[in-house]
Amino acid sequence: MTQYFSNQVTIITGAGSGMGRAYALAFARLGAKLGLNDFNQTGLDETIELIKKQTPNCTIVSEVFDVSDQNKMLSFADLCQKKLGNAFVIINNAGIEGAYTPAWLMDLSSYERAMKINFFGVVYGTRAFLPQLLSKNKGHIVNVSSIFGLVGTPNHSDYCASKFAVRGFSEALMCELQNSGVQVHLLHPGGIDTNIVQSTNGQAFSKNYLKTSPEQITAHLIKHIEKGTTRIVYGNDSLKIWLGSKLVPLKILNKFIWSDMKKVIDQKPYNLIKLKKGLFK
């Protein structure tokens, strides 16, 4: 068992279920002290209970709040520093699904919600804890994008926009911190079997694509944090999408993506008259 994370502080947002819960359990086993966040009190309590059963002596600080609230994130960072010490690993994992509808039918609130949580949650988490890493000039920031941060996919323009934004922010941050002791890791999960899909519109997508377990991607992530890997692509369909995004012309790639996904999306036709008038619904 690696000692790299032993007695170090690991911060995980969205720890109440799915990948976040798997990360928390794994880092607890590695001897880390944990700062955990989630929006759902019940889910976060369940994660903490599982950790205590597995690793009774694990030190945990937890708070329930929405990661799109910058002030709450700053307060959480202060609390974790006081109770645990300076952070060593930050995993900006919290995220939500999109609306699973075409851009011409997407309500603007879907874009705003996705960006606030999926993108600004990452920005706020990074900025809140980065001073702690820089104070010792060491540590790791893991920002969770998606394979939908590598390619655009139909009926996911809100989600893709937020995950591409995470990618851009993280790659810029990598460049800025390249001569420091702080490493930035950009994680692009493939189809991970979590409960992120809550809406009826997304159930077909969930059934067909979310097949890799959270425990599998957790083990992969931990290995590549230690190796210093900057871009980490892992999960169902991730390899072919990553290679496609690098090697296949976009016009051809879009045809492949549409062909692969058309069976799991509601193909609502666009209304040219409404589009010309700007009357999006």
Stockholm file with secondary structure:
# STOCKHOLM 1.0

chainA/1-281         MTQYFSNQVTIITGAGSGMGRAYALAFARLGAKLGLNDFNQTGLDETIELIKKQTPNCTIVSEVFDVSDQNKMLSFADLCQKKLGNAFVIINNAGIEGAYTPAWLMDLSSYERAMKINFFGVVYGTRAFLPQLLSKNKGHIVNVSSIFGLVGTPNHSDYCASKFAVRGFSEALMCELQNSGVQVHLLHPGGIDTNIVQSTNGQAFSKNYLKTSPEQITAHLIKHIEKGTTRIVYGNDSLKIWLGSKLVPLKILNKFIWSDMKKVIDQKPYNLIKLKKGLFK
#=GR chainA/1-281 SS CCCTTTTCEEEESSTTSHHHHHHHHHHHHTTCEEEEEESCHHHHHHHHHHHHHHCTTCCEEEEECCTTCHHHHHHHHHHHHHHHCSEEEEEECCCCCCCCSCTTTCCHHHHHHHIIIIIHHHHHHHHHHHHHHHHHTCEEEEEECCGGGTSCCTTCHHHHHHHHHHHHHHHHHHHHTTTSSEEEEEEEECBBCSSCCCSGGGHHHHHHHCCBCHHHHHHHHHHHHHHTCSEEEESBTHHHHHHHHHHSCHHHHHHHHHHHHGGGSCCCCCCHHHHHHTCCC
#=GC SS_cons         CCCTTTTCEEEESSTTSHHHHHHHHHHHHTTCEEEEEESCHHHHHHHHHHHHHHCTTCCEEEEECCTTCHHHHHHHHHHHHHHHCSEEEEEECCCCCCCCSCTTTCCHHHHHHHIIIIIHHHHHHHHHHHHHHHHHTCEEEEEECCGGGTSCCTTCHHHHHHHHHHHHHHHHHHHHTTTSSEEEEEEEECBBCSSCCCSGGGHHHHHHHCCBCHHHHHHHHHHHHHHTCSEEEESBTHHHHHHHHHHSCHHHHHHHHHHHHGGGSCCCCCCHHHHHHTCCC
//
